[in-house]
Structure formats: structure tokens, C-alpha cells
């Protein structure tokens, strides 16, 4: 009996040893498969190109959206019932033009009543003034009549101003683009009645970087092109150049375009704005595809023998497939233009010149 127990124990122990040995063997196999192969001694093939001095494109071209020069809400100045509203969508109006009126018939009656009262008080005041000058009236009585006369005149002026405010007028010249009310409706003071857009002039806001803004001046002429009129180039004028850059280091340039009734451009159109710097210049440039990590935090890999060295650079103007380098590189230095994804700083490389 004891012998059988000993044999059973030995069999179990043997099985346990075999299991442990198998697990250890499996672990070694997994470690071998998961181990990263050391390829640091194997050069990575990359295409390279030199930083060269090239002529900068004379044009600075930027996309933009056409905007209305001015937009305004036409509102009622006083509360009341609209008895007249002479506009429709698309109508052209002039600055100060009356387009509607609030009912003031009750005010008109009050005006007539006040005019009669003012006329009587004026007569009384003039008579009392003569009596006062002849010492036939006390000073307090004279001053009381003068105050009453001036107060009534003030009431009349205020009422006439209210009637004047009943006329709804356009604050600028343009085209009616919205009509919110019709004659017969009651509105409060300041209630929008319609909207008007000035299209006699159009404006465009363009964003340029710090290397480009120095070539753009207020008053400078620019060319605007659009797919809506491929055979027509529009002329604009720079009216504002922002002195401060935004968080992306871009500067706002505002352009104004004189419009007419037959003009093809309208607010909302997509256009290209062409700036023409006054002088041609040369600058250090590299292929744009050499840039790693975007324009804002740009860096490139520079060839240093058989190694790729990471180099932070500052870029300037876009020049088609090339980009200007303001600092960080010298003419003749070669940069990696293909294969950057496979290398890091100080990687072993096999550089090949681009054709």
C-alpha cells in the first residue's frame, strides 16, 4: 500500500516537473519572438535635397471669402403701430431714406393743442415782460410766466421730436436683405424692422505670416480672381494691415473692392487674393516635403556624414513646392525629403540625391 502511494507521488512530481519545463520553454520562445531586433547598424535609405538660393515668387497668393462692407439693422425708434413700410427684399435704399412710419395721429393732435398753448403763453410772457420793465409787475410773477412759457415750448419740441422719430430710416445705402415686419403690426422701440447690406463696396480679410506682411502696405493695389469669372480680374486696395499677430503668428490684411450693379462678386464668394511685392528677391529655400511636425514647430533632418541630425528651423514664405528658410540652415546643407518616418535624431542613413 505504501509502495503504491510512493509511486503515485513520484508520478505527480514528474508531471509537475514536465509542466514547469514546458512553461519555461514557452516563455523563452515568447521572449525571443517579442525581442526587438537591433537594426541600429543598418542604414535607412532616404532621399535628400540641398538647401538652395532661389528666386522668391513675385506673388503672394492667399484664399479668402468676400464680405459685405457694412451691414445694418433698420429699427423703429419709437413704439407704435407701423402704418407704412415701403420696402421689399432686394430693394436698393439710400442712407437716410425713409422706408416706413409709425402711427403718430394721437401725437399730431397733441402738437396742435400744444402749439395753441405755446402761442397764448408767448403773448402772456411778452405782455408780462413789458409790465415788468415798467415796474407794473413783480419779478417773481415775470419769472413764473417766463418759466411756464419755456416749459411748454420744451414739451412741444419733445413731441415734435417723437413725431420725427416715427419715420423709419435706413442707416446706410445698400440692398434690403431681410424684412421682419409688415404694415399694421405693433413694434417696440428698437425693434428690428429690416436689414440692409452695403454692396457698393466689398471687403476681404486675408491672413499672412510674419515673413509676408512686411511686403504689404496700406494703399497697395491687389488683384482678386474668382472661379465665377475666370476671364475677369478684380482690383482691390489694402486699407488695413494689423500691427499685431494672432496666436498662429498671422497678420490680418483687409482689402476693399469698389463694386457696381453689374459686378459679379458678392458677399460669400470664394476668391484668391494676389499681392505683388514691389521688388524681386532671392532667399534660402528647401522642398516643403522636408518639413517635419508642421510649419509652426518646423524641423528637418540634416545629413551629417552617414547620420541624420534633427535641426529646428524657422520658415518664411511659401513658394510653391518650396518654402523659405529664415534661419537654421545654410546653403548647400542637405535635408531628408523622403523617409523621415523611418528615422530619428542621429539615425544611420544611406542618403540618395533626389532627381
C-alpha positions in Angstrom: 0.0 0.0 0.0 2.8 2.3 0.9 4.6 1.4 -2.2 1.6 2.4 -4.4 1.4 5.8 -2.6 5.1 6.4 -3.2 4.7 5.6 -6.9 1.7 8.0 -7.2 3.6 10.8 -5.5 6.5 10.2 -7.9 4.3 10.3 -11.0 2.6 13.6 -9.8 6.0 15.1 -9.1 7.3 14.1 -12.6 4.2 15.6 -14.2 4.7 18.9 -12.3 8.4 19.0 -13.4 7.4 18.4 -17.1 4.8 21.2 -16.9 7.2 23.7 -15.4 9.8 22.7 -18.0 7.3 23.3 -20.8 6.3 26.7 -19.4 9.9 27.8 -19.1 10.5 26.7 -22.7 7.4 28.6 -23.9 8.5 31.7 -22.1 11.9 31.6 -23.8 10.2 31.3 -27.2 7.9 34.3 -26.5 10.8 36.4 -25.3 12.7 35.6 -28.4 9.8 36.4 -30.7 9.0 39.7 -28.9 12.5 40.9 -28.7 13.1 44.0 -30.9 15.8 43.3 -33.5 18.7 45.7 -33.2 18.8 47.5 -36.6 20.9 50.5 -35.4 23.8 49.2 -37.5 21.7 49.0 -40.7 21.4 52.3 -42.6 18.0 53.6 -43.7 17.7 54.6 -47.3 16.4 58.2 -47.6 16.1 60.8 -50.4 17.9 64.1 -49.7 18.0 67.5 -51.4 20.2 70.6 -50.8 19.1 73.9 -49.3 19.5 76.3 -52.2 19.2 80.0 -53.0 16.2 80.5 -55.3 14.2 83.5 -56.6 11.1 84.1 -54.5 7.8 84.1 -56.4 6.8 87.7 -57.0 3.2 86.9 -56.0 1.8 86.2 -52.5 -1.5 84.4 -53.1 -4.0 83.8 -50.4 -7.6 82.4 -50.4 -10.3 84.4 -48.8 -14.1 85.0 -48.6 -15.8 88.1 -49.8 -17.6 90.1 -47.1 -20.1 92.9 -47.3 -18.5 96.3 -46.5 -21.3 97.1 -43.9 -24.4 95.5 -42.6 -27.1 97.2 -40.5 -30.4 96.6 -38.9 -33.2 99.1 -39.7 -35.1 99.5 -36.4 -38.1 101.5 -35.2 -37.0 104.4 -32.9 -40.4 104.7 -31.2 -43.0 102.2 -30.2 -46.3 102.0 -32.0 -48.2 100.6 -35.0 -46.5 100.5 -38.4 -48.8 102.4 -40.8 -46.3 102.4 -43.7 -43.4 100.1 -44.8 -42.4 100.7 -48.4 -39.7 98.1 -48.9 -39.3 94.6 -50.4 -36.4 92.2 -50.5 -33.8 93.3 -53.0 -34.8 96.9 -53.0 -32.0 99.4 -53.1 -32.1 102.2 -50.5 -30.0 105.3 -49.7 -28.6 106.3 -46.4 -31.2 108.3 -44.5 -34.1 107.3 -46.9 -37.5 106.9 -45.2 -38.7 103.3 -45.6 -41.6 103.3 -43.2 -43.6 105.2 -40.5 -45.1 104.6 -37.0 -48.6 105.9 -36.4 -48.5 109.3 -34.7 -52.0 110.6 -35.2 -52.6 111.0 -31.5 -49.3 112.9 -31.2 -50.3 115.2 -34.1 -53.4 116.2 -32.2 -51.3 116.9 -29.1 -49.0 119.0 -31.2 -51.8 121.2 -32.4 -53.0 121.6 -28.8 -49.6 122.5 -27.5 -49.0 125.0 -30.4 -52.1 126.9 -29.3 -51.0 126.8 -25.6 -47.4 128.0 -26.6 -48.9 130.8 -28.7 -51.0 132.0 -25.8 -48.1 131.7 -23.3 -45.9 133.6 -25.6 -48.4 136.5 -25.7 -48.7 136.4 -21.9 -45.0 136.4 -21.5 -44.4 139.3 -23.8 -47.1 141.3 -22.0 -45.7 140.5 -18.6 -42.2 141.4 -19.8 -43.5 144.9 -20.8 -45.2 145.3 -17.4 -42.1 144.1 -15.6 -39.9 146.6 -17.4 -42.4 149.3 -16.5 -42.3 148.2 -12.8 -46.0 147.2 -13.1 -45.3 143.5 -12.3 -43.2 141.8 -9.7 -40.1 139.9 -10.6 -41.5 136.6 -9.3 -44.6 137.0 -11.5 -42.5 137.7 -14.5 -40.2 134.8 -13.9 -43.2 132.5 -13.4 -44.6 133.4 -16.8 -41.2 133.0 -18.4 -40.8 129.5 -16.9 -44.3 128.4 -17.9 -43.7 129.6 -21.5 -40.3 127.9 -21.8 -41.6 124.7 -20.3 -44.5 124.5 -22.7 -42.1 125.2 -25.6 -39.9 122.3 -24.4 -42.9 120.0 -24.3 -43.8 120.9 -27.9 -40.2 120.4 -29.1 -40.1 116.9 -27.4 -43.4 115.9 -29.0 -42.2 117.1 -32.4 -39.0 115.1 -31.9 -41.1 112.0 -31.2 -43.1 112.5 -34.4 -39.8 112.9 -36.3 -38.6 109.6 -34.7 -41.7 107.9 -36.1 -40.1 107.8 -39.5 -38.1 104.6 -40.1 -34.9 105.4 -42.0 -32.1 103.3 -43.4 -28.8 104.0 -41.6 -26.8 103.2 -44.8 -27.0 102.8 -48.6 -27.5 99.3 -49.8 -29.8 96.4 -50.6 -32.6 95.2 -48.3 -31.8 91.6 -47.4 -34.4 90.9 -44.7 -37.9 92.2 -43.9 -39.1 91.3 -40.4 -42.5 93.1 -40.2 -45.3 94.4 -42.3 -47.6 97.4 -42.1 -50.3 97.0 -39.4 -48.0 95.3 -36.8 -47.2 96.9 -33.5 -43.5 97.2 -32.6 -41.4 98.4 -29.7 -38.7 101.0 -29.7 -35.5 99.4 -31.1 -37.4 96.5 -32.7 -35.7 95.4 -36.0 -37.9 96.0 -39.0 -35.5 95.1 -41.8 -31.8 94.5 -42.6 -29.7 96.3 -45.2 -26.3 95.4 -46.7 -23.9 97.8 -48.4 -22.6 96.2 -51.6 -21.3 99.4 -53.2 -18.0 98.3 -51.6 -16.9 94.8 -50.6 -14.2 93.8 -48.2 -11.9 90.8 -47.9 -9.9 89.8 -44.8 -6.7 87.9 -45.6 -4.2 86.3 -43.2 -0.5 86.4 -44.0 2.5 85.3 -42.0 5.3 87.5 -40.5 7.6 87.0 -43.4 5.0 88.2 -45.9 3.4 91.1 -44.0 6.5 93.3 -44.5 5.8 93.4 -48.3 2.2 94.6 -47.8 1.4 98.2 -47.2 -1.8 100.2 -46.8 -3.0 101.7 -50.1 -1.3 98.9 -52.1 -3.2 97.6 -55.1 -4.1 93.9 -55.2 -5.6 91.5 -57.8 -8.6 89.3 -57.0 -9.6 86.3 -59.0 -12.6 84.0 -58.8 -13.8 80.8 -60.4 -17.0 82.6 -61.0 -15.3 84.9 -63.6 -12.2 83.1 -64.9 -11.7 85.8 -67.6 -12.0 88.7 -65.2 -9.6 90.0 -62.6 -10.9 92.4 -60.0 -8.9 95.2 -58.4 -8.8 95.9 -54.7 -6.9 98.1 -52.4 -5.3 97.4 -49.0 -7.0 99.6 -46.4 -5.7 98.0 -43.2 -2.7 95.9 -42.1 -2.9 94.6 -38.5 0.1 95.7 -36.3 -0.3 92.6 -34.1 -0.1 88.9 -35.0 -2.7 86.4 -33.8 -1.9 83.2 -31.8 -0.9 81.5 -35.1 1.6 84.3 -35.9 -0.6 85.6 -38.8 -1.5 89.2 -39.5 -4.9 90.4 -40.8 -4.9 92.4 -44.0 -8.2 94.0 -45.0 -8.9 94.8 -48.7 -11.6 96.9 -50.1 -13.2 96.4 -53.6 -15.3 99.0 -55.3 -18.5 97.4 -56.6 -21.2 98.3 -59.1 -24.6 97.0 -60.0 -23.2 94.7 -62.7 -20.3 93.3 -60.6 -20.0 89.5 -60.4 -18.6 89.4 -56.9 -21.0 89.1 -53.9 -20.6 88.5 -50.2 -19.8 84.9 -49.6 -17.9 84.3 -52.8 -14.6 82.4 -52.5 -11.7 84.2 -54.1 -7.9 84.3 -54.4 -6.0 87.5 -53.5 -2.8 88.2 -55.3 -0.3 90.6 -53.7 2.6 91.9 -55.8 5.7 92.8 -53.8 7.5 95.8 -55.2 10.8 94.0 -55.5 12.1 90.6 -56.6 14.3 88.9 -54.1 16.3 85.6 -53.5 16.2 83.5 -50.4 17.3 80.2 -49.0 14.7 77.5 -49.8 14.1 73.8 -49.3 11.4 71.4 -50.6 8.3 71.7 -48.5 8.1 67.9 -48.0 11.3 68.1 -45.9 9.4 69.8 -43.1 8.6 67.6 -40.1 6.0 68.5 -37.5 4.3 71.3 -39.4 5.1 74.9 -40.1 4.7 76.3 -36.6 7.2 74.0 -34.9 9.2 73.0 -38.0 12.3 70.9 -38.0 14.2 68.9 -40.6 16.8 66.1 -40.7 20.1 67.3 -41.9 22.6 65.0 -43.5 25.8 64.8 -41.4 28.0 62.2 -43.0 26.1 58.9 -42.7 23.8 60.2 -39.9 20.6 62.3 -39.8 20.7 65.1 -37.4 17.5 66.8 -36.2 17.6 70.6 -36.8 14.9 73.1 -35.7 14.4 75.8 -38.4 12.3 78.9 -38.9 10.3 79.1 -42.2 9.0 82.0 -44.1 7.0 82.4 -47.3 5.5 79.5 -49.2 7.0 79.3 -52.8 5.0 76.6 -54.5 6.7 73.2 -53.8 9.5 75.0 -51.9 9.4 77.0 -48.7 11.7 79.8 -47.5 14.1 79.2 -44.6 14.7 82.2 -42.4 17.2 80.6 -40.1 18.5 77.2 -39.0 20.1 76.1 -42.3 22.9 77.1 -44.6 23.0 77.0 -48.4 24.3 73.6 -49.6 23.3 71.6 -46.5 21.3 68.6 -47.4 18.0 67.7 -45.8 16.0 64.5 -45.9 12.9 64.9 -48.1 11.6 61.3 -48.1 11.8 58.6 -45.4 11.6 60.8 -42.3 9.1 58.5 -40.8 11.7 55.7 -40.5 14.4 57.8 -38.8 15.1 59.7 -35.6 17.8 62.0 -34.5 21.3 60.6 -35.2 19.9 57.6 -37.2 22.3 55.8 -39.6 21.2 56.7 -43.1 22.0 55.9 -46.7 21.4 59.3 -48.5 20.4 59.4 -52.1 20.1 62.6 -54.0 16.7 63.4 -55.4 16.4 63.7 -59.2 
